[in-house]
Amino acid sequence: MRKTIFLIVTLLSVIFFSCQKSDNEHFIEIKAWQDTLNMEFSDSATSPLLPEDLAVFEELEFYSIDKDFLVEAEFIRTPTETPFFMQTTTDRQPVYVKYGMAKFTIRGEECELNIYQNVELTKKAEFADYLFIPFMDATSGVTSYYGGRYIDLKIPESDKIVIDFNKAYNPYCAYNDRYSCPIPPTENRLTVDINAGVKSFH
């Protein structure tokens, strides 16, 4: 009996410290992602910023890193979808196909987001497993970019997919209107506040 209790306590301790470590690892991962993004924006060779903005750029503004916005969603594959032209901020019409959908609960609200593949990108080996979520939420036009934000994903190996809104980033159009950016389809507009990821610029 004592041995059983000891094993249970040990297991609970391992789980507790694993969760604590996981929280810390998550923070470190997102902070590294933010630092990489800031480096990209600081470099004139990779920055989408206008020259006058680049000259005074220090760092992007992010929401606080919040693990509540790291969700494991139910992934539903939709293999019979027809490719379509996704609307952009210009007359460019890239071809996408709905690859699947994600269902999850965040802050007590049930949400759904469609997940897409860029048909042209799938022809390149390095992007063969690349998935794309353009979305808007209740912060769009308030504290985040009015045109919505993006999340990049990889094809999951199961019926679950992890979505980390702490990695939600702005399209380049948020910084420079010479870019052509996909506009989130109507069905990808959430009513909940996603206070995670990159905030609006300026």
N, C-alpha and C positions, 0 to 999 in steps of 0.2 A: 504493500500500500504506500509506504513512504517512498519507495523507489518510483512508483507511478506518479505520485505528487511531485517528486523532484523532477521527473522527466517533463511533466506538464509545465511546471514553473520555468524550467530551462527553455522549453519550446516557446513559451510566451515571451520570455526575455529576448530570445533570438528574433522573434517576429517584431517585437517592439523596437529593438535596436536596428533591425533591417529597415523598418519604416522610417525611423529617424534618419538613417543613412540615405535612404531613398529620397527623402525630402531634400537633404543637403545636396545629393547628386543632381536632383532636378534643378535646384537653384543654380548650381555650378554650370550645368548644361545650358540653361537659358541665358545666363550671364555671358557665357562664351559665345553663344549665338548673337547676342546683342553687340558684343565687342567686335565680332567679325563683320556685322552689318555696318557698324560705325567706321570700321577701317575701309570698307568698300566705298562708303560715302565720302570719306576724307581724301581718297585717292582720285586725282583728276582723270586717271585712265579708266576708272570703273564707276565713277560717281554720276548719277543722273541729275545732279544739282546744276542749276544755272550758275554761270561764273560768279555772279555777285553773291549768291548764296554760299557757294563753295568757299569763297574768300573769308567768310566769317563763321563757317560751320565748325561746331565743336562736337556735338553728338545729337542723335535723334532722341526724341522724348518717348519714353515707354511707360505703360502702366506698371504698377508694382507686380513683381512676379508672384503669381497666385496659383497654387496647385489645384484649387477648385476648378480652374479652367483647363485642366488636363483630364480629358474624359476618354473612357473606353466605350466606344459606340458599337451598337449592333450593325454589322455590315451586311447589306443585301445586294448581291450581284444582279445586274440587269443586262444580261448578254444579248438581248434582241433589240436594243435601241438603234435608232437610225441616226447617223451623223448629221449635224446641223451647223449652220453658220452662227457663231456666237457674236452678238453685237459688241462693238468696241466704241471707243471714244472718237474714232475716225471712220472713214469708209472701208477700212480693212475688215475682212470677214474671215477669220481663221475657222477651220473646221474642227469641231469638237464632237465627242460622243459621250453620252452619259454612261459611265462605267458601272456605277452602283449608287447606293444611297446609305447614309449613316443616320441611325436613330439613337438618341441619347437624351438624358435629362441633365439640365444644368440649372443650378439655383432653384430647383423645384419645378422647372418648366420643361415639358417634353418638347424636343426639337427634332427636326429633320433637315438634312442638307444633302443635296445631290453632289456626287463626286464625278468629275469629268476627266477625260483624256484628250489631249491635243493629238489629232490624227497624224499630223505631219511629224510631230516629235517622236511618235512611237516607231518611226522608221529609223531612228538613230539608236544604236545599241545602248548608249548611256542613259537614254530616257525611256527605254522600253517598259520599265515598271513605274514610271512617273505618273502620279495622280494630282489633280488640281481641284481645290475648293475656292471659288470666289464667293464671297458672302457679304451681306450687310446686316447690321443689327441696330439695336436701339441707340447706340452711341454714334452711329454714322451721321455726320453733319453736326455733331455736338462736340464730342471730345476726340472722335476719330474721323478719318477722312470721309467726306460725304459720298464719295464714289465707291465705298466699300473696301474690303481688304482681301488678301489671299492667304491660303495655306497650302504648302506643298506636302505631298504624302507619297508613300510607296504602296504598291499592291500588297494587301495583307495575305497571310498564309492561312487564315481561318475566317470564321464568320464574325470576327471582332476587328475593329480598327481603332487605333489610338489617335486622337486629335488633340493637339496641344495648342490652344488658342494663344498661349504666351508667345508663340512663333508666328502669329498673324502679322503680316507686313503690308505696307501700302504699295499699290501699283506705282510705277514710275511717273504716271500722270499727276500724282499728288505733288510732285516736285518740279515737273517740267512738262508743259502741254505739247511739246513736240513729239511725245511718245504716243503710241497707240495701245490702249489697254482694254482688255475684256471687261465688260460691265456685268456684274453679278445678275444672273437671271432672276426673275420675280420669285420663283420658288425657293431661292436661296436667301431670302430676306427674313431674318429672325426678329422676333419682337422682344427678346431678352437683351439686357445690357451685357455685352462682352467686354468687360473692363480688363482686357489683357492684350499683350502685343504692342505694336507701334501706335502711337497717338497721331493726331493730325499734325501737319507741318505748318509752322508760322502761327 
